[in-house]
Amino acid sequence: MEQCSVSFAFGDSVPPRNKTSYTGSVQGDYDLIQKICSENITYRYPELDDNITSRIEKELEIIREKGFLSYFLINWDIVSYARSKGYFYVGRGSGANSVIAYILRITDVDPIDLDLYFERFINLYRRNPPDFDIDFSWTDRDDVTRYIFDKFKNVALLATYSTFQYRAVVRELGKVFGLPKLEIDKLSKGNFDMRKLDKLSQLVLKYGTLIQNFPSHLSIHAGGILISELPIEYYTATNMPPKGFPTTQFDMVVAEDVGLYKFDILSQRGLGKIKDAVVNVNRNHPEAPIDIHDLARFKQDEQVKDMLRNGKAIGCFYVESPAMRMLLQKLRVDDYLGLVAASSIIRPGVAKSGMMREYIKRFRDPEERKKAHPVMMDIMPDTFGVMVYQEDVIKVAHYFAGLTLGEADVLRRGMSGKYRSRSEFEQAKEAFFTKAVAKGHPKEMVEEVWRQTESFAGYAFAKGHSASYAVESYQSLFLKAHYPLEYLVATLNNSGGFYRPEFYVHEARMQGGRIEAPCVNHSESGATVLEKTIHLGLVFVKDLDYKTVEWICQARAEGGLFESLIDFTERVPAGIEQVSTLVKVGAFRFTGKSKKELMWEAHLTMAKTKKRSVEPKLFREQSKPFRFPDFYTAPLEEAYDQIELLGYPLCDPFLLLRRSPKGGILSADLGDFIHQTVVSYGYLVTAKNTSTNGGDQMHFGTFIDRKGFFLDTVHFPNVAKKYPFRGRGVYRIIGKVAEEFGFHSIEVSEMYKEAMIEDPRYSEEKNIKKPERKNYRDADKLAISTENNNQNARYFDKGTKRRTNAPREG
């Protein structure tokens, strides 16, 4: 025992423990990567020049010198497998700065075209391996992960520590101390007065503060995979979570200290949308197949340009949020580089620092560009002297201060906060001042440039990362521009995006689609589109088992369309609860019978069991038809069934209001009432909560008006507190129309939620006829006036006194 010893090495001095070679030798790796580049180069660069060849040679030498050949080749292997299976993927992050990664097809961003520095990705100062983030469709990632485990030895998923946060720790301690659920709920929501709490509740909070942020349990990193040279058990024990692959018992930080660096195999639904949309288009339009990688064509497409300029990008990757839609409209951007910049300045830190506003001013007005610092304007002419990307820090350090590109990247990483305390950052900072002054720059100028650079660096996006996002944005924009219904169906089938599914259904209707509720004869598992008709999928129905959906699709494929509800029950082994759900959602409307009649028929013919089995019959017996009395069906029952089972109505939500909106202006007319107080009506889409510099809560609201177009609102702290959002529904909005860079919004002064008609099945007034509502309940007869007279629009007169004919509160 005395002769045995155990030692551990951690930190920067530890050499990388990742797989050292792909082919079995470093020279073999170098020969292979040269061969692949030689074979693939014409795909990326049909015409070579000295700039391209010298960049390739330079990168290869640095990659070999730093020992990262195997890292590139393993990623090349992974994406090659993905392409062989027809999987969509996006390589993003600073890896887009590498021309080798571009040629190997790990990324789709040309770093030479965008003037991206390789040193931002790899330089001689870098000790740890580079980091590729590769996104796959959420439906494909598990297979890619399985391939990696099958292909390579010594592979493990990376763990992450889940820590106790306030709510979780209060709930756990509340159970330990035996508090009732009601009291635990109250404590976890923070809804209490400390002075009025009993002793046990006070103890829960006391010990909770001590336990908060302690590790709770091991989970799985979002996409981290380790591929080591030696068996992973040399460094950690592993466990087998539900994913079925060995998983480490340390997290990313410990893994890096040990010398193990992760491969990031991530997933996103945006790629699933693009993949499914292409399938939909090729099926519905076989005469014109799409090359979804033809980015040059997409950049020149006039319909795509129009969508960008006007922010008509709902459903499109990274450009559909209210904030991005607002920015695109302010910039009126319609080209690739403009979108790349927009993807960066939308970052919260950049916006708060004032950089976003300054960039918009200079983008729109050439005169504003003259205010730029001459040094910054000289270094960054494409962004008008405004620092937009992380690479701009490198540019300033390299061209202004005279640091090498490697030193400049150390400075850039240090400013991000991760390495601020490290000695190499201090050395790079000292070199910045020394070399800048030595170049003849006045000390005051050097200090000012340093201040601007340092204040910006921690907020920025890598240009290559933004460029990668922009590629995917262009793909989705092109599909939506030319094949909107196919694309929106793919969006619904991939769980939507920024908005709730309801608003992608709404957008499909705005694009000319005819929306059909789920139907056992026409709906598949997911949504489908044929010409202009969209059938919502059976999986969208709440409380409908996926097994039942499979049975329906299988029975229909084997025996054709269902002829009646009786035919359905004889061919599909669904229980009465499942059939009742289908009846309520209208899935048997092809029979021509009312829901009440179908419900009686189902209960009279089916056994009252949850599970049934059906046996194939040689001869089918004719069932005896039932005779039912006439059942009364209230006009809006269908809408309330849809709200219950789909989560939203398929009719116009304004039809569900107790009182028809009187007047009010539409989104398209806001420009006619700038700085005037108006009243408008909007159906709530989403609300963003934020805080002012003083810590007060305020909101940004997004609504759709009566014509279906977006209406944007701003709720300052005093209004946000007095008139809070009260859930989904239609709101009456009163406020002043504001305009900034051509973008219109309403600065809200009052807001009231309009009352809805009660569900007629449970309302005491269901049999009362109201002449005023007779036509308004009929969507086909609805006619909304778009005229806006001054008396309606100007809700207030010149003073603050309300007009006598102002509408009453809902």
C-alpha positions in Angstrom: 0.0 0.0 0.0 2.9 2.4 0.8 4.1 2.0 -2.8 0.7 3.1 -4.2 -0.2 6.7 -4.9 -3.1 8.6 -6.4 -2.7 12.0 -8.1 -5.0 14.3 -10.0 -4.2 17.1 -12.3 -6.6 20.0 -12.9 -6.5 23.3 -14.6 -4.8 25.0 -17.6 -1.6 22.9 -17.3 -3.5 19.7 -18.1 -3.1 18.6 -21.7 -6.3 17.8 -23.7 -7.6 14.3 -23.0 -9.8 14.2 -26.1 -9.4 11.6 -28.8 -5.9 12.5 -30.2 -6.4 11.3 -33.8 -9.2 10.3 -36.1 -7.2 8.0 -38.4 -4.8 6.5 -35.9 -2.0 9.0 -36.4 -1.5 12.7 -36.6 0.1 12.5 -40.0 -2.8 10.4 -41.3 -5.2 13.0 -40.0 -3.3 15.8 -41.8 -3.3 13.9 -45.1 -7.0 13.1 -44.8 -8.0 16.7 -44.1 -5.9 17.9 -47.0 -7.5 15.3 -49.3 -11.1 16.3 -48.2 -10.3 20.0 -48.8 -8.9 19.3 -52.2 -12.0 17.3 -53.2 -14.5 19.7 -51.8 -13.0 23.1 -52.5 -14.7 23.6 -55.9 -18.1 23.1 -54.2 -17.4 26.2 -52.1 -15.1 28.1 -54.3 -15.5 27.5 -58.1 -12.9 30.1 -58.8 -9.8 30.0 -56.6 -7.4 32.9 -55.9 -4.3 33.5 -53.8 -6.4 34.9 -50.9 -8.3 31.6 -50.6 -5.4 29.2 -50.9 -3.2 31.2 -48.5 -6.0 31.2 -46.0 -6.4 27.4 -46.3 -2.7 26.8 -45.8 -2.5 29.2 -42.8 -5.5 27.6 -41.1 -4.2 24.0 -41.7 -0.8 24.8 -40.2 -2.4 26.4 -37.0 -4.8 23.5 -36.7 -2.0 21.0 -36.9 0.3 22.9 -34.6 -2.4 23.2 -31.9 -3.4 19.5 -32.2 -7.0 20.1 -33.3 -7.0 17.9 -36.5 -9.0 15.1 -34.9 -11.5 17.6 -33.6 -12.2 18.9 -37.1 -12.4 15.4 -38.6 -14.7 14.0 -36.0 -17.1 16.9 -36.7 -16.7 16.3 -40.4 -17.6 12.7 -39.9 -20.7 13.6 -37.9 -22.1 16.1 -40.4 -21.2 13.7 -43.3 -23.4 11.0 -41.7 -26.2 13.6 -41.2 -26.1 14.5 -44.9 -26.1 10.8 -45.9 -29.4 10.4 -43.9 -30.9 13.6 -45.3 -30.8 15.4 -42.0 -30.7 19.2 -41.9 -28.1 20.8 -39.6 -26.5 24.2 -38.9 -22.9 24.6 -37.7 -22.8 27.9 -35.8 -20.7 29.8 -33.3 -17.2 31.1 -33.8 -16.5 27.9 -35.9 -18.0 29.9 -38.8 -14.8 31.9 -38.8 -12.9 28.9 -40.3 -12.6 28.4 -44.0 -11.6 24.8 -43.3 -14.9 24.2 -41.5 -16.7 25.8 -44.4 -15.0 23.5 -47.0 -15.6 20.5 -44.8 -19.3 21.6 -44.7 -19.4 21.8 -41.0 -20.6 25.3 -41.4 -22.4 27.2 -44.3 -20.9 30.6 -43.7 -18.1 31.9 -46.0 -15.6 33.6 -43.7 -13.7 35.2 -46.5 -16.8 36.8 -48.0 -17.8 38.2 -44.5 -14.2 39.1 -43.5 -14.2 36.8 -40.4 -10.9 36.3 -38.6 -9.8 32.8 -38.0 -8.0 34.0 -34.9 -11.5 34.6 -33.3 -11.8 30.8 -33.5 -8.3 29.4 -33.1 -5.0 31.2 -32.4 -1.6 30.2 -31.0 -2.7 31.5 -27.6 -5.6 29.2 -27.3 -5.0 26.1 -25.1 -8.4 24.4 -25.2 -9.9 22.9 -28.4 -12.3 25.0 -30.5 -16.0 24.7 -30.1 -18.4 23.8 -32.9 -22.1 24.1 -32.0 -24.0 21.9 -34.5 -27.8 22.1 -34.5 -29.9 19.2 -35.8 -33.6 18.9 -36.1 -35.2 17.7 -32.9 -36.4 14.6 -34.7 -32.9 13.7 -35.9 -30.6 14.5 -33.0 -31.1 11.2 -31.1 -30.1 9.2 -34.2 -27.0 11.4 -34.6 -26.1 10.8 -30.9 -26.6 7.1 -31.4 -24.3 7.2 -34.4 -21.5 8.9 -32.4 -21.7 6.2 -29.7 -21.6 3.5 -32.3 -18.8 5.0 -34.3 -16.3 6.0 -31.6 -14.9 4.4 -28.5 -14.9 6.0 -25.1 -17.9 8.2 -25.5 -20.2 9.7 -22.8 -22.8 12.3 -22.4 -21.9 15.2 -20.2 -23.8 15.8 -17.0 -24.9 19.1 -15.5 -25.8 19.9 -11.9 -29.3 21.0 -11.2 -29.3 23.2 -8.1 -31.9 24.1 -5.6 -33.7 27.4 -6.4 -36.0 29.3 -4.2 -39.3 27.6 -5.1 -37.9 24.1 -5.1 -36.1 24.4 -1.8 -39.2 25.9 -0.1 -41.3 23.1 -1.4 -38.9 20.4 -0.2 -38.4 21.9 3.2 -42.1 22.6 3.6 -42.7 18.9 3.2 -40.0 18.1 5.7 -41.6 20.4 8.3 -45.0 19.0 7.5 -46.6 22.2 6.3 -50.0 21.9 4.5 -49.9 22.3 0.7 -51.8 25.6 0.8 -49.1 27.1 3.0 -46.3 25.7 0.9 -47.9 27.2 -2.2 -48.1 30.5 -0.5 -44.5 30.5 0.6 -43.2 29.3 -2.8 -44.9 32.2 -4.6 -43.5 34.8 -2.1 -47.0 35.9 -1.3 -46.6 36.5 2.5 -45.8 38.9 5.3 -42.7 37.6 7.2 -44.1 39.1 10.5 -47.3 37.1 10.2 -45.6 33.7 9.5 -45.6 31.0 12.2 -42.4 29.5 13.5 -42.2 26.5 11.1 -42.7 28.7 8.1 -39.9 31.0 9.3 -37.7 28.0 9.7 -38.4 26.9 6.1 -37.3 30.3 4.9 -34.3 30.4 7.2 -32.9 27.0 6.1 -33.9 27.7 2.5 -31.5 30.6 2.2 -28.7 28.3 3.4 -29.6 25.5 0.9 -30.3 27.6 -2.1 -27.9 27.0 -5.0 -26.7 23.8 -3.5 -26.6 20.8 -6.0 -29.9 19.0 -6.1 -29.3 16.2 -8.6 -27.4 15.3 -11.8 -29.1 16.1 -15.1 -27.9 15.8 -18.7 -26.1 18.7 -20.5 -28.2 20.2 -23.4 -25.9 18.8 -26.1 -22.4 18.0 -24.6 -20.7 14.8 -25.6 -17.2 13.7 -24.6 -15.0 11.6 -26.8 -11.8 10.7 -24.9 -8.6 8.9 -25.9 -8.6 6.7 -22.8 -11.8 5.0 -21.4 -14.0 7.7 -19.8 -13.9 5.6 -16.5 -10.3 6.8 -16.1 -11.7 10.2 -15.1 -15.2 9.6 -13.8 -17.8 7.0 -12.9 -20.8 7.0 -15.2 -24.5 6.4 -14.8 -27.2 5.3 -17.2 -30.1 7.9 -17.3 -33.3 7.4 -19.4 -31.6 8.4 -22.6 -29.8 5.1 -22.5 -26.2 6.3 -22.9 -23.4 6.4 -20.3 -23.3 9.8 -18.6 -20.5 11.4 -16.6 -20.8 12.4 -13.0 -19.2 15.8 -13.4 -20.2 18.8 -15.3 -18.6 20.9 -18.1 -16.4 23.0 -15.8 -14.8 20.0 -14.1 -14.5 18.2 -17.4 -12.5 21.1 -18.8 -10.3 21.1 -15.7 -9.6 17.4 -16.3 -8.7 18.2 -19.9 -11.9 16.9 -21.6 -13.7 19.2 -24.0 -17.2 18.6 -25.3 -18.7 18.2 -28.7 -22.0 20.2 -28.9 -24.7 18.2 -30.6 -27.8 20.4 -30.2 -31.3 20.4 -31.5 -33.8 23.0 -32.5 -37.3 23.0 -34.0 -36.4 25.6 -36.7 -34.6 23.0 -38.7 -37.5 20.6 -38.3 -39.7 23.2 -39.8 -37.5 23.7 -42.8 -37.1 20.0 -43.4 -40.8 19.3 -43.1 -41.7 22.3 -45.3 -39.4 21.1 -48.1 -41.1 17.7 -47.9 -44.5 19.4 -48.1 -43.5 21.6 -51.0 -42.0 18.7 -53.0 -45.1 16.7 -52.5 -47.5 19.4 -53.5 -45.3 21.0 -56.2 -43.3 18.1 -57.7 -42.7 20.2 -60.8 -40.3 22.6 -59.0 -38.2 20.9 -56.4 -36.3 23.3 -54.0 -32.6 23.4 -53.4 -32.8 24.7 -49.8 -29.0 25.4 -49.8 -29.2 27.9 -52.7 -28.6 30.9 -50.5 -27.4 33.1 -53.3 -30.9 32.8 -54.9 -32.6 33.5 -51.6 -30.6 36.7 -51.0 -31.8 38.2 -54.3 -35.5 37.2 -54.0 -37.7 40.2 -54.0 -40.5 38.7 -52.0 -37.9 37.8 -49.2 -36.6 41.4 -49.3 -40.2 42.7 -48.9 -40.8 40.4 -46.0 -37.7 41.6 -44.3 -38.3 45.3 -44.8 -41.8 45.1 -43.4 -41.2 42.5 -40.6 -43.6 40.0 -42.1 -41.7 37.1 -40.7 -44.0 35.3 -38.2 -42.9 31.6 -38.1 -39.4 32.3 -39.5 -36.4 31.4 -37.5 -34.9 34.1 -35.3 -36.7 37.0 -37.0 -40.3 36.5 -35.9 -40.3 37.9 -32.3 -42.0 41.3 -31.7 -38.6 42.8 -30.9 -37.0 41.6 -34.1 -40.1 42.5 -36.2 -39.8 46.0 -34.7 -36.1 46.3 -35.5 -36.5 45.1 -39.1 -39.2 47.7 -39.7 -37.1 50.4 -38.2 -34.0 49.5 -40.2 -36.0 48.6 -43.4 -33.2 46.1 -43.9 -33.5 43.8 -47.0 -30.1 42.2 -47.5 -28.0 39.5 -45.9 -25.4 41.6 -44.2 -28.1 43.9 -42.8 -29.8 40.9 -41.3 -26.5 39.6 -39.9 -26.1 42.9 -38.1 -29.7 43.0 -36.9 -29.2 39.5 -35.4 -26.4 40.9 -33.3 -27.7 44.3 -32.2 -31.0 42.8 -31.0 -29.0 41.4 -28.1 -30.2 42.8 -24.7 -26.8 44.2 -23.7 -26.3 46.0 -27.0 -29.7 47.6 -26.8 -29.3 48.8 -23.3 -25.9 50.2 -24.0 -27.4 52.5 -26.7 -25.5 50.8 -29.5 -28.7 49.6 -31.2 -30.3 53.0 -31.4 -27.1 54.5 -32.7 -26.7 51.9 -35.4 -30.3 52.4 -36.6 -29.7 56.2 -36.8 -26.5 55.7 -38.9 -28.0 53.0 -41.0 -31.0 55.2 -42.0 -29.3 58.6 -42.2 -25.9 59.2 -43.9 -25.6 62.5 -42.0 -25.6 60.7 -38.7 -22.5 58.7 -39.8 -20.4 61.9 -39.7 -20.8 61.9 -35.9 -18.9 58.6 -35.6 -15.4 58.6 -34.0 -13.0 58.8 -37.0 -10.9 55.9 -35.6 -14.0 53.7 -35.3 -15.3 54.7 -38.7 -12.0 53.9 -40.3 -11.9 50.4 -38.7 -15.5 49.5 -39.1 -16.9 51.2 -42.2 -19.6 48.5 -42.9 -21.3 49.2 -39.5 -20.7 52.9 -39.7 -18.2 53.0 -36.8 -20.6 51.2 -34.4 -19.3 48.1 -32.7 -21.7 45.3 -33.6 -19.8 42.0 -33.4 -17.2 40.5 -31.1 -14.8 40.6 -34.0 -15.0 44.4 -33.8 -13.0 44.2 -30.5 -10.3 42.3 -32.4 -10.3 44.8 -35.2 -9.9 47.7 -32.8 -7.1 46.0 -30.9 -5.3 44.9 -34.1 -5.6 47.9 -36.3 -5.8 50.7 -33.7 -3.5 49.4 -31.0 -1.3 47.2 -33.1 -1.8 44.0 -31.2 -1.3 40.7 -33.0 -4.6 38.9 -33.9 -3.8 36.3 -31.3 -3.3 38.9 -28.6 -6.4 40.7 -29.7 -8.5 37.6 -29.2 -7.1 37.1 -25.7 -8.2 40.7 -25.0 -11.7 40.0 -26.5 -12.1 36.8 -24.4 -11.0 38.7 -21.3 -13.5 41.5 -21.8 -16.3 38.9 -22.0 -15.7 38.3 -18.3 -14.6 34.7 -18.4 -10.9 35.4 -18.3 -10.9 38.9 -16.8 -8.8 37.8 -13.8 -6.2 35.9 -15.7 -2.7 37.2 -16.2 -2.8 36.9 -20.0 -5.7 39.4 -20.1 -3.7 41.9 -18.0 -0.7 41.5 -20.3 -2.9 42.1 -23.4 -4.5 45.2 -21.8 -1.1 46.6 -21.0 0.0 45.8 -24.5 -3.0 47.7 -25.9 -2.1 50.9 -24.2 1.7 50.6 -24.7 1.5 49.8 -28.5 -1.4 52.3 -29.1 0.7 55.1 -27.6 3.8 53.9 -29.5 1.8 54.2 -32.7 1.4 57.9 -32.0 -2.2 58.0 -30.7 -2.8 60.5 -28.0 -3.2 59.0 -24.6 -6.7 60.6 -24.2 -7.8 59.0 -27.5 -6.5 55.6 -26.4 -8.4 55.8 -23.1 -11.6 56.8 -24.9 -11.3 53.9 -27.5 -10.6 51.5 -24.6 -13.6 52.7 -22.7 -15.9 52.2 -25.7 -14.4 48.8 -26.5 -14.6 47.5 -22.9 -18.2 48.7 -22.4 -19.3 46.9 -25.5 -17.3 43.6 -25.5 -19.3 41.7 -22.9 -22.6 42.1 -24.8 -21.6 41.2 -28.3 -22.4 38.3 -30.6 -19.8 36.6 -32.8 -20.3 37.7 -36.4 -20.0 34.1 -37.6 -22.7 33.1 -35.1 -25.0 35.8 -36.4 -24.2 34.8 -40.0 -25.1 31.2 -39.3 -28.4 32.3 -37.8 -29.1 34.5 -40.9 -28.6 31.5 -43.2 -31.4 29.6 -41.5 -33.5 32.8 -41.4 -33.2 33.1 -45.2 -34.2 29.5 -45.8 -37.3 29.9 -43.7 -38.1 33.3 -45.2 -37.9 31.9 -48.7 -40.2 29.0 -47.9 -42.7 31.3 -46.3 -42.6 33.8 -49.1 -43.3 31.3 -51.9 -45.0 28.4 -50.0 -46.7 30.0 -47.0 -49.2 27.2 -46.2 -46.7 24.4 -46.6 -44.3 26.3 -44.3 -46.9 27.2 -41.7 -48.1 23.6 -41.6 -44.5 22.5 -40.9 -44.3 25.1 -38.2 -47.4 23.7 -36.5 -46.1 20.2 -36.7 -42.8 21.3 -35.0 -44.5 22.9 -32.0 -44.6 26.4 -33.5 -41.9 28.9 -32.5 -42.1 32.1 -30.5 -45.9 32.3 -30.5 -48.7 29.9 -29.5 -50.0 27.5 -32.2 -53.2 29.6 -32.4 -51.3 32.4 -34.1 -49.7 30.2 -36.7 -53.2 29.0 -37.5 -54.2 32.6 -37.7 -51.3 33.4 -40.0 -52.2 30.5 -42.3 -55.7 32.0 -42.6 -54.2 35.4 -43.3 -52.2 33.7 -46.1 -55.4 32.4 -47.7 -55.6 29.1 -46.0 -58.9 27.4 -45.2 -58.6 25.9 -41.7 -60.4 22.6 -40.9 -60.8 21.2 -37.4 -59.5 17.7 -36.9 -61.5 15.0 -38.7 -61.2 11.2 -38.5 -61.5 11.0 -42.3 -59.1 13.7 -43.4 -56.7 14.4 -40.6 -53.3 12.7 -40.2 -51.3 12.7 -37.0 -50.0 16.2 -37.7 -51.4 19.0 -39.8 -51.6 18.6 -43.5 -52.2 20.9 -46.5 -53.8 20.2 -49.8 -54.0 23.2 -52.1 -55.6 25.9 -49.8 -57.1 23.6 -47.2 -55.3 22.8 -44.0 -56.6 19.9 -41.8 -55.3 20.2 -38.2 -53.8 17.0 -36.9 -55.3 14.6 -34.5 -52.4 15.0 -32.1 -53.5 18.6 -31.5 -56.6 17.4 -29.7 -56.2 17.5 -25.9 -56.9 14.3 -24.0 -56.6 12.2 -27.2 -54.2 9.3 -26.7 -51.5 9.0 -29.3 -52.3 5.3 -29.6 -55.8 6.2 -30.6 -54.4 8.5 -33.3 -52.2 5.6 -34.6 -55.3 3.3 -34.7 -57.3 5.8 -36.6 -54.6 6.4 -39.3 -53.9 2.6 -39.6 -57.7 1.7 -39.9 -58.2 4.3 -42.5 -55.1 3.2 -44.5 -56.3 -0.4 -44.4 -60.0 -0.1 -44.9 -60.6 3.4 -46.5 -62.7 6.3 -45.2 -65.1 5.8 -42.3 -68.7 5.8 -43.4 -70.3 6.6 -40.0 -69.6 6.6 -36.3 -70.8 3.0 -36.0 -68.3 2.1 -38.8 -65.6 3.9 -36.8 -66.3 2.0 -33.6 -66.2 -1.3 -35.4 -62.8 -0.6 -36.8 -61.0 1.4 -34.1 -60.6 0.0 -30.6 -61.0 3.3 -28.9 -62.9 3.7 -25.6 -66.0 5.8 -25.0 -63.9 8.7 -23.5 -61.7 8.9 -26.6 -64.7 8.7 -29.0 -66.5 11.4 -26.9 -63.5 13.7 -27.3 -63.5 13.2 -31.1 -67.2 13.9 -31.2 -66.8 17.2 -29.2 -63.9 18.4 -31.4 -66.1 17.8 -34.5 -64.1 14.9 -35.9 -67.4 13.2 -37.2 -68.9 16.2 -38.9 -68.8 14.4 -42.2 -71.8 12.3 -41.0 -74.0 15.4 -41.1 -75.3 14.7 -37.5 -75.2 17.1 -34.6 -72.7 16.5 -31.8 -75.5 15.7 -29.3 -77.0 13.1 -31.6 -73.5 11.5 -32.2 -72.8 11.5 -28.4 -76.1 9.6 -27.8 -75.3 7.2 -30.6 -71.8 6.5 -29.2 -73.1 5.8 -25.7 -75.8 3.6 -26.9 -73.6 1.5 -29.1 -70.4 1.2 -27.2 -69.5 -0.7 -24.0 -68.7 1.6 -21.1 -65.1 0.5 -20.9 -62.0 2.6 -21.5 -60.3 0.0 -23.8 -62.0 -2.0 -26.5 -60.8 -4.5 -29.0 -62.1 -4.9 -32.5 -62.0 -8.2 -34.5 -62.0 -8.2 -38.3 -65.4 -9.5 -39.7 -65.9 -11.3 -42.9 -69.4 -9.8 -43.2 -70.5 -6.6 -41.7 -73.9 -6.4 -40.1 -76.2 -3.4 -40.8 -76.7 -1.6 -37.6 -80.2 -0.4 -36.8 -80.4 3.4 -37.1 -81.3 5.3 -34.0 -84.0 8.0 -34.0 -83.4 11.0 -31.9 -85.4 14.1 -31.1 -84.2 17.5 -32.5 -81.5 18.8 -30.2 -80.9 22.5 -29.7 -77.3 23.7 -30.4 -76.4 27.2 -29.4 -74.5 29.2 -32.0 -71.1 29.4 -30.2 -70.9 25.9 -28.8 -68.5 24.9 -31.5 -66.1 27.7 -30.5 -66.1 26.7 -26.8 -65.5 23.1 -27.7 -62.5 24.1 -29.7 -61.2 26.3 -26.9 -61.5 23.3 -24.5 -59.9 20.7 -26.8 -57.5 22.7 -29.1 -56.7 25.6 -26.8 -58.2 28.3 -29.1 -61.2 28.9 -31.3 -61.1 28.5 -35.1 -63.5 31.4 -35.5 -62.6 35.1 -35.3 -62.1 35.8 -31.5 -63.9 39.1 -31.8 -67.1 37.1 -32.4 -66.9 35.9 -28.8 -67.3 39.3 -27.3 -70.4 40.1 -25.3 -70.5 43.6 -27.0 -69.4 44.4 -30.5 -66.5 46.9 -30.5 -67.7 50.4 -31.4 -65.2 52.3 -33.6 -61.6 52.1 -32.7 -58.7 52.4 -35.2 -56.8 49.6 -36.9 -53.0 49.0 -36.9 -52.7 50.1 -40.5 -54.1 53.5 -39.6 -51.9 54.4 -36.7 -49.7 56.6 -38.9 -52.6 59.0 -39.4 -52.9 59.7 -35.7 -49.3 60.2 -34.5 -49.1 62.0 -31.1 -52.9 61.7 -30.8 -54.8 59.7 -28.2 -56.8 56.9 -29.7 -58.9 53.9 -28.8 -58.3 50.5 -30.4 -59.2 46.9 -29.9 -56.7 44.0 -29.9 -56.6 40.3 -29.2 -53.6 39.6 -27.0 -50.8 37.7 -28.6 -48.0 38.0 -26.1 -46.6 40.4 -23.5 -43.0 41.0 -22.6 -42.2 42.0 -19.0 -39.1 44.1 -18.4 -37.9 46.7 -16.0 -36.6 50.2 -16.2 -33.2 51.3 -15.0 -34.9 52.2 -11.7 -36.2 48.7 -11.3 -39.8 49.4 -12.0 -41.8 46.9 -14.0 -43.1 47.8 -17.5 -44.5 45.8 -20.5 -44.4 45.6 -24.2 -47.7 44.1 -25.7 -48.4 42.5 -29.0 -52.0 42.2 -30.2 -53.8 41.5 -33.4 -56.5 44.0 -34.5 -59.9 43.3 -36.0 -58.3 42.8 -39.4 -55.8 40.3 -38.2 -52.7 42.5 -38.3 -50.2 43.1 -35.5 -50.7 46.0 -33.1 -47.9 46.9 -30.7 -48.2 48.7 -27.3 -45.9 50.1 -24.6 -47.0 50.0 -21.0 -44.9 52.3 -18.8 -44.6 51.5 -15.0 -47.5 53.6 -13.7 -49.9 52.2 -16.4 -48.5 48.6 -16.0 -49.3 48.7 -12.3 -52.8 50.2 -12.7 -53.9 48.3 -15.8 -52.3 44.8 -15.7 -52.8 42.1 -18.3 -55.6 39.7 -17.3 -54.9 36.7 -19.5 -56.0 35.9 -23.0 -58.7 37.8 -24.7 -59.7 41.1 -26.4 -58.6 44.3 -24.8 -59.8 47.9 -25.3 -56.6 50.0 -25.5 -56.5 53.7 -25.0 -53.3 55.6 -25.5 -51.1 58.0 -27.6 -49.7 56.9 -30.9 -45.9 57.0 -31.0 -43.6 56.8 -34.0 -39.9 55.9 -34.0 -37.9 55.3 -37.2 -41.2 54.6 -39.0 -42.4 52.1 -36.5 -45.8 52.8 -34.9 -47.0 51.8 -31.4 -49.5 52.9 -28.8 -48.2 54.2 -25.5 -51.0 52.9 -23.3 -52.8 55.1 -20.8 -55.8 52.8 -20.0 -56.5 49.2 -20.9 -59.6 47.1 -20.2 -60.3 43.5 -21.0 -63.6 43.1 -22.9 -66.2 40.6 -21.6 -66.7 37.5 -23.5 -70.0 35.7 -24.1 -70.4 32.9 -21.6 -70.3 29.3 -22.8 -74.0 29.0 -24.0 -74.2 25.4 -22.6 -73.7 26.8 -19.0 -75.1 30.3 -19.3 -78.5 31.2 -17.9 -78.9 33.5 -20.9 -78.3 30.9 -23.6 -81.9 31.1 -24.9 -82.1 34.9 -25.0 -81.9 36.3 -28.5 -80.1 39.6 -28.9 -80.8 41.3 -32.2 -77.7 43.4 -32.0 -75.6 40.2 -31.9 -77.5 38.3 -34.6 -75.2 39.2 -37.5 -72.1 39.7 -35.4 -72.1 36.0 -34.5 -72.0 35.0 -38.1 -68.4 35.1 -39.3 -69.6 35.1 -43.0 -71.7 38.2 -42.5 -69.2 40.1 -40.4 -68.2 43.4 -41.9 -65.8 45.5 -39.9 -65.6 49.2 -40.9 -62.1 50.5 -41.6 -63.3 54.1 -41.5 -61.8 56.1 -38.7 -63.4 59.4 -38.0 -61.8 62.0 -35.7 -64.6 61.7 -33.1 -63.9 57.9 -32.7 -60.1 58.1 -32.9 -59.6 61.0 -30.6 -60.8 59.4 -27.5 -59.9 62.5 -25.5 -60.1 66.2 -26.5 -57.2 68.6 -26.3 -57.4 68.5 -22.5 -57.6 65.4 -20.3 -61.4 65.6 -19.9 -63.2 62.5 -21.4 -65.7 63.0 -24.1 -69.4 62.5 -23.1 -69.8 59.9 -25.9 -66.8 57.9 -24.9 -67.5 54.1 -24.9 -68.3 52.6 -21.5 -66.0 50.1 -19.8 -66.4 46.4 -20.7 
